Amino acid sequence: MPFFLVTQTSLVEARDEQEAAQTGVDRLRSGGQVTVSVKSDETTITHVVVAAMVEEPLPIWPPEAVNPPHSAVAIPEAASVAPESRKLILKRMLADGLALLGRRT
């Protein structure tokens, strides 16, 4: 399977680098439409528009969590997230990491 370098560039108005970085990451995390450059070799760059994501509300899992019995053991919040939601969270984390790496030059 080949590797691709995927970069996203934004022109952001901000007071300093920190605010600019935060604004750029917030835009990516918002789930809106994003345009990225995909580089497959030294000369081939393709610009791809990724559609906005539509999120569904997180399900309450397990159903008993609404009114747990008094003898219930406390479960960390992350353990109650459905596998589909974990996948979405990991994809966002990866996208954030790749966006930060793309700015390093």
C-alpha distance (Angstrom), angle and dihedral (degrees) to the residues before:
residue distance angle dihedral
M1 . . .
P2 3.84 . .
F3 3.79 125.9 .
F4 3.81 124.0 -123.3
L5 3.78 130.6 -164.0
V6 3.81 107.4 -134.2
T7 3.81 117.5 -168.5
Q8 3.79 134.1 176.6
T9 3.80 121.2 -161.4
S10 3.80 125.9 -167.6
L11 3.77 132.2 -176.8
V12 3.81 104.0 -138.0
E13 3.80 129.4 -178.0
A14 3.80 109.9 -142.5
R15 3.82 143.3 142.8
D16 3.82 94.4 -114.9
E17 3.82 144.4 -7.0
Q18 3.80 94.0 -86.5
E19 3.81 93.3 53.7
A20 3.81 90.8 44.8
A21 3.80 91.4 51.4
Q22 3.81 91.9 47.6
T23 3.82 92.0 48.8
G24 3.81 91.8 49.5
V25 3.80 93.7 48.6
D26 3.82 91.4 45.4
R27 3.80 89.7 55.0
L28 3.80 90.8 51.6
R29 3.79 92.3 47.0
S30 3.80 92.3 49.2
G31 3.79 88.8 77.8
G32 3.81 93.4 -126.4
Q33 3.79 125.7 142.3
V34 3.83 112.2 -64.8
T35 3.80 131.0 -167.3
V36 3.80 115.7 -148.2
S37 3.79 135.6 -179.9
V38 3.79 115.5 -128.7
K39 3.79 116.1 -159.5
S40 3.80 115.6 -165.5
D41 3.83 97.5 171.9
E42 3.81 140.3 -10.2
T43 3.82 94.2 -70.3
T44 3.80 106.6 25.4
I45 3.80 118.2 84.2
T46 3.81 121.9 164.0
H47 3.80 123.7 -168.8
V48 3.80 112.2 -141.3
V49 3.80 128.2 -172.7
V50 3.79 112.3 -146.8
A51 3.81 113.2 -155.4
A52 3.78 121.9 -123.1
M53 3.78 116.0 -88.1
V54 3.75 120.4 -118.2
E55 3.76 110.1 -146.6
E56 3.75 126.2 -154.6
P57 3.78 119.0 -147.8
L58 3.76 114.4 -94.0
P59 3.79 112.2 -98.9
I60 3.78 119.4 -123.3
W61 3.77 105.6 -113.0
P62 2.99 126.7 -143.4
P63 3.82 98.6 24.5
E64 3.82 90.8 -139.5
A65 3.82 89.2 64.8
V66 3.81 90.7 86.2
N67 3.83 92.4 68.4
P68 3.81 106.5 10.9
P69 3.79 118.2 -169.9
H70 3.81 116.6 -105.2
S71 3.78 90.6 -109.2
A72 3.81 92.7 56.6
V73 3.79 117.6 125.1
A74 3.81 116.5 -127.2
I75 3.80 110.4 -103.4
P76 3.81 119.7 -158.2
E77 3.82 112.3 -108.2
A78 3.83 93.0 -117.5
A79 3.79 91.3 59.1
S80 3.80 91.6 61.1
V81 3.83 94.6 57.3
A82 3.81 115.3 106.1
P83 3.85 116.3 -114.7
E84 3.83 90.9 -112.7
S85 3.80 89.9 56.7
R86 3.80 92.1 48.3
K87 3.79 88.5 53.2
L88 3.81 90.7 52.4
I89 3.81 91.5 48.1
L90 3.80 91.7 49.8
K91 3.82 91.0 48.6
R92 3.80 90.2 52.6
M93 3.79 91.4 48.1
L94 3.80 90.4 50.3
A95 3.82 91.5 48.1
D96 3.82 90.2 50.1
G97 3.79 91.2 49.4
L98 3.78 93.0 48.0
A99 3.80 90.8 47.7
L100 3.80 90.0 53.7
L101 3.81 92.0 47.6
G102 3.80 90.2 49.1
R103 3.82 90.4 60.3
R104 3.81 92.8 56.6
T105 3.78 110.5 97.9
